[in-house]
Amino acid sequence: MALSLSYVAWHTHAAYAKGGGDDSGGGDDDDGGDDDGGGGDKPDKGGGDDDDDDQGDGSDQPPVTAGGLYTMRTYPVRENSRPLTMTKGITQLRLALGTDLSAKGAFNTFGVNLEGQYGYTDNFTLIGGLTDAYNFKQFGFYFGFEGALVYDVLDIRLAANVHRNAIPEYENFCTPAATNDPKDSLVAGMDQNGNPIQVSTLVDPSRCATPSAALVNLPDGNYSAGGTQFSIDIGFPFRYAFRPEIALVALQTLMSIDFNGVDKDHVISTPLTLMDPVSMATEMTTINTATKNSAKPDLKPSIGLATNPIPQLSVTVFAQLRIPDFDTAAGAFQIPVTGRIEASPNQQLDFGLEFTLLNVSPPSGQSPIDNRFLSLFMQARY
């Protein structure tokens, strides 16, 4: 299916604006004009043509916008008015700097992203980039294309992706916190099935310095590298503009087809009853175990809303559902939600920030706003 849609996107015919008259005699009218002999009806060959020629890569397009076929000069400032695929001959580069902003790990790790798009034709864009986070414990290197199925409404996006995820380390923390709270640490233990796991030494909330305190289980700001996978990412980017100021965007990603499995890809959180080694009290706590991702497809649909209150300002909110191995019964759902604000002073430059809540449906004991990531970005077109 993907190859067939790719073929259609690659071979879609371009439309051009035609000059002159219609097929039923426009050519004869032009000939008649030439017979006048005075030359007064002929267009001026002066400065007007120079302006039309200064269209960059739009030399084979009409000098005015027709059907969304923009040149660099006419490229929209308003984000919602831009075509889904990059205009032929235009390159866009995006540089982003990010940091972990989670409750217990803020500014402990950083990342740098460099991504690019090139308009091979008006309806076919080459894409590629290198992304990383958590001091390169997590990265992705991808290359592929995005082609129009219904121009400026529905695309197909295919990309080969070599990637790995960062595996967070968790601790129990007292809340509300106090300076003399006991420090949690992990020791070797076993779960209820006899499997080796890392268990917390702080289980009893009565050991916290603040009376009636509770325990929360959160990433402590330290990360280890998971396994490296090779995947084909598939998406069907869709945009429907209700009006220029608001649009529905969806399916930037849909699924990933994995070609190899890894032992450590994401974390499964399970409740477990443990004994506190100091108070000897037994309490229910949360155990986080790094688990595998098999060589099976992963489900990753996305949907969002893009707004342009003014042409120079864009605000977008979108969410993604991640289900490894399409296993809806494994309890490994993740729902990251990202808010992006972007300023576009002209056709060539955008800059802004993205704020991501890494999972708004976290395991019991965690808040949807505890795990966060912030990125500052700039993108330029030429």
N, C-alpha and C positions, 0 to 999 in steps of 0.2 A: 504493500500500500504506500509506504513512504517513498519508494523509488518511483512509483507511478506518479505520485503527486509532485515529486521533484522534477520529473520530466515535463509535466504540464507547466510548472512554474518557470522552468528554464526556457521553454519554447513559446511562451505567450507572446503574441505579436504586439509590437508597439504601435501606437496611433499617432499620426502626424497631422497638423493643420495644413490644408491645401490652399494655395493661393489661386488667383485667377477666377474664371467663371466656372459654370457647371459643364457637364459633358455634352449638353445639347446646343452648344454654340458659343460658349465663352471664348474659345480660341479665336473664332471668327471676329468677335467684337474687338479683341485685342489687335487683330490684323488691321481692322478698319481704322483703329486709332493711329496706327503707324503710317497709314496712307495720307494723313492730313498734311504731312510734310513740314508743318511749322515747328513741330517738336515741343510746343507749349504744353501738351498734355502728358509728356513723359515725366516720371518722378525725378526729383532732384537727386543727383548722385553725391551730394555733399555730406555734411556732418551727420544727417540722420542715419545713414548706413553705418557710420563709425560706431554709433551708440548701439545699433542692433548687433554688430559684430562682437561687441565687448560683452559677450554673454558667457564667457568661460566655456564650460563643457556643454552648453545648451545650443551649440551651433546647428544641430539637427532638430531643434525644437522651435516652436513658434516663439516670437519675442515676448508674448504675454502668456500668463499661466493658462493652460488648457488641460483639464482633467487631472490636475494635481502634479503635472510634470514640471517640477521646479528647477530653476538654475540656482547657483549660489547667490546671485543677486536677489532673486525673488523668494529664497527659502524662508518659510514662515518663522517669525519670532514666537508665535503662540505654539506651545507644545502640542495641543490637541489638533492643530491644523497640519502638523508635519506628517508626511507619508510614513507608513509603517516600514517600508524599505527605503534605504538610502538612495538619493538621486544619483544617476549615472555620473561617474567621475569624481564624486565627492567622498572624501575620507573624514571620518570622525574618530578622534582619539579621546579616551577617558582615563583620567588618573584619579585614584581615590586613596585616601589615608584613613585607616580605621583603628579603633581601640576597643578592647573589652570594657564595658561599662557596668558589669554585673555588680550585685550588691556587695559581694565579698572579694571581688577581683578587679575592681575598677583601676584602669590604667596600668595593669601588670603586664599586659601583652598588647602587641600592635600588629598591623598588617598593611600591605601596599598592593593595590590592584592596578593593572594596566590593560585596557581593553580597546579594541578597534573595530570599525566597520568600514567597508569600502563598497560603493555602489558600482557593481560590475555592469549592470544595466539599471534602468529605472525601476524594474520589478524584481531584481535579483541582487542580493547583498551578501558579500563575504564577511564573516565574523570570526573573531579570535581574541584570545586574551589569556592573561595569567593573573590569578587571584590568590591571595593568601591571607591568613588570619592566625592569631594566637602564636606569634613569633615563628611562623612557617610550620607549626605543628599541623595546620590545616591548609590545603592548597588545591587549586584546580587549574589545569592547562587545557584549553579547548580550542577547536578550530572547526568551522563548518559554514553553513549558509542559511539565509532566510529568503524565501521566494514568495511572490504574491500568487495566491490562488484566486482571490477576488481583490483587485487592486485597492489598497488603502482600507480594506475591511478585514480580510482573512489571509493569513500567511501560513506557510509551513516552515518550521525551523528544525534543522538537523545539525548536530555538532558532536564530533568525537571528543571525549573528555577523559583525561587522566587525572584522578583526584583522590584525596584522602580526607578524612574527618579527624578533628581533634577530639580526644577523649578527656572530659573534665574529671577532676578528682573532687570528691565530696567530703564535707565535714558536718558534724552537728554543732550548731551555734545556739547560745542562749538568747532569747528575746523576751523582754528588752535586754540589751547588752550592758555589761558592766566591766570595768577594767580588771577586776579580780575574778572573772569567770574562769572556770577550769578549761584547760585546753584539750580539745578532742584530738585523738590520733587513731590511726588504723592499725590493726593487728590481724594476723592470720587467723581464720576461723572457718567454720563450715556452715552451710545452710541446712535447711530441714531435710534435704535430699542427700546430704553427705558430700556435697560439692565444695571444694575450697573457695573461700571468698575473703575479702577484707572487711572486717567488722569494726565498728566504732567502740572506743573506750568510754565515751560520754553518752550514757543512755538515760540516766535518771535526771529529770529536770529539777529535782529538789536540790541538786548540787550547785545550781546556778546561784550567783550572789544575790540576785533580786528575788524576793519572795514571790511565789506564784508565777515564776517565769516558765516559759515553754521552750521546747527545742525545735529548731528548724534545720532541715537538711539541705545544704546549698553547695554549689561549686565553690571551692576555696581559692580560685584564681590560678591554680596549677593545671597544666594540660600535658597529656602524652599523645604521641602520634598513633593514629589507627593504621589500618592496612590500606594499601594503594590499589585502586580499582580502575579498570578501563571500561567505559560505558559509552553508549550512543544516547544522547539526550534528544528527545522529540518534543516539540511544542507546536501549537497552532495559534500563534498570536492573533488576537481578535480585538477590534475596537469598534464600538458603536457610539457615535457622538449624538446625544440627544439634542444638543445645541453646542455652539462653539465653546461655551464655558464649562461643559460637563460631558464626560464620556465614560462608558463602561469598558474596561480592559480585562482580558481574560486569557488563560491558557498560554502565557509566555513559556511555561513549562507544562507538560502533561505527564510524561513518564521517562524513565531511564532504563535502557536495556543493558544489564551488566554482563560482561564476558568472563569475569572471574569472581570468585568469592574471597572474602577476607574474614579473619577471626575476630577483629575488633573494628567496628564501624560506628556504633551508637550505644547508648546506655539504656538498660532496662532497670526500672525502679520497682522493687517488690517489698511489701511489708514483712517484717520478721521480728519475732520476740527474742530479745537478748537480755542478758544479765549484766548490770553495771558492775565492773570489777571493784569499785570502791564502796558503794552503798549496798551491793549485793541485791539490789531491787531488780525485778524483771519488768521490762517495759517494751511496748511495741515501738519499733523504729523502722527506718527505711534503709534498705540495702541497694546500692547502685552497682550494677554489674555490666561491664563492657561485653557486648554480644556481637555475633557475626552478621554479615550480610552475604547471602548466597548469590550464586550466579543466576539470579532471577530478576525480572523487571521490578522496578520500584515505581509506585504511583506518586506523582508530584503535581497535581493540578493547582492552578493559581487563579485568583480573581481579584479585581480591585476597581476603584473609582478614581478617575483623574479629573481635576478641576483646574480651570484657568480664570480666576476672578478678574485678572487683567492680563493682557497679552504677555507681559514680561514676567509674570509670576505663575508658576505651576505648583499645585499641591496634589500629591497622589498617595493613596492608601491602598495597599494590597496585601492579601494573605495567601499562604500556600499550605496545602495539606501534604504531609510526607508520610508514606506508609511503606517501609522497607519490605521487599519481597512480595508486595501485594497481600501481606498477611494481616488481615483486618482483625484477627483474633489474638495477636501477639501482645497487644497493649503497648505498642511502640509508636503510637501516633505522635507526631510533632506538628504544631501549627505556628510557624513564625509569621509575625505581622510586621510590615515595614511601612513607615511614613516617610515620604520624601518631599522636601520643599526645594524648588529650583528657580533660580533667577536667570533670565535671558536678556541681557542688555542689547544684543544685536543678533544677526543671523549666524555669526561665527563662534559665539562663546556662550556657555552655560556654566553656572556654578551653584552649589548648594550642599545640602546634607541629607543623610539617610539615618533614621533611628529605627532599630529593629528590636522588637521583643522576640527573643529566640523561641519561646514556646508559651503561648497563651493558654494551653491546656496541660499544665505541668502535673507531675505526680503529687499525691497527697503530701502536705507539709511544705509545699513551695507555692509562692505567689506567682501569678502570670507576669508580674513586672519585675521579678527578681533577676532574671537573666537577660542582659541587654547588650547591644553593640551599636556603636556610633561611627559613621563614616563621613568625611568631608570629601567632596569630589569637584572636579572641573573637567569639562569636555569642550573640545575645540574642533571646528570643521574647516576644511580648506579644499 
